[in-house]
Amino acid sequence: MPNTDIQSLVTSFVTQLVSVVEQTATERARAAIVAAVGGASLPKRRGRPPKNAFAFSAGKVSLGKVSGGRKRPKQLCPVPGCKNPAAPVFGMVCKDHKGVSKAKIAKYRLARKQAKSNA
């Protein structure tokens, strides 16, 4: 009789110990995953999530800002004399020059690049 009481006590102790170890391992794994992904540090944003959540959480990708915390300069239309901002919707030209051919736009960009390198 006493043998079965000890055996039942050992069995219940082992099952409790296994459940505690499993719970601790699960919590550690969850914490490691959250720390690796940076789930807690991601800002609450609306819309489509970033393509690379790892780089975003590490601070390497910041939407609309340069890594130093400054805002990126607005890209202007490449047409000479135009001071309007360029838009990706129109192929990185302003809405007034969206009908200009891509060959002319390429020439304008090349001329601007050469003028910048000469200066």
C-alpha positions, 0 to 999 in steps of 0.5 A, a space after each residue: 500500500 505505501 508503495 502506491 501512495 509514493 508512486 502516485 505522489 511522484 507521478 503528480 509531482 512530475 506532471 506538475 513539474 513538466 507543466 511548469 517547465 513547458 509554461 516557462 519555456 513557452 514564455 521565454 520563446 514568446 519573449 525572444 520572438 517579440 524582442 527579435 521582431 520588435 512587436 512591442 516597439 512598432 508604432 501603431 500605424 494605419 494602412 499597409 505594414 512595412 515590407 521589412 518589419 525587422 529593419 523597421 523595428 531596428 530604426 533603419 527604415 523610417 518613412 519620410 525621414 532621413 536616418 538623422 531625424 530630419 525630413 527628406 527634401 522634397 523632390 522637385 519636377 525635373 523640367 527646367 524652371 519648374 518649382 512644383 513637387 514631383 509625384 510618383 503618381 505621374 512618374 516623378 514629375 509634377 501634374 503640369 508636366 505629366 504629359 511630357 515624354 520620358 525621353 525629354 524627362 531623362 534629358 532634363 535629369 541628365 542635364 541637371 545632374 551634369 550641371 550639379 557635378 560641374 558646380 
